[in-house]
Amino acid sequence: MAFFMGDLEGRGAHDYLGERIATRGRLWTEMYWRYEDMQAYFLRLVLEYGRVSSKEYPTDTRFDYIASV
């Protein structure tokens, strides 16, 4: 976010790039995503958020299956 906002005085801000990225992303979504796709994506996003924020979510999950780099 500092790239887009700049320093504390606002120097070095690139807010025009943020606006350009947002506009192009919105246009891309309108051109290539159907409404049904957006509904399905949002449902999966909400379900995943519910799973991760659940009290039953295991906090001691081990990731032994991930190879070390």
Contacts in CASP RR format, 6 or more apart in sequence:
PFRMAT RR
TARGET T0000
AUTHOR 0000-0000-0000
METHOD contacts of the structure
MODEL  1
MAFFMGDLEGRGAHDYLGERIATRGRLWTEMYWRYEDMQAYFLRLVLEYG
RVSSKEYPTDTRFDYIASV
3 14 0 8 1.000
4 13 0 8 1.000
4 14 0 8 1.000
4 15 0 8 1.000
4 17 0 8 1.000
4 18 0 8 1.000
5 13 0 8 1.000
5 15 0 8 1.000
6 12 0 8 1.000
6 13 0 8 1.000
6 14 0 8 1.000
29 38 0 8 1.000
51 57 0 8 1.000
END
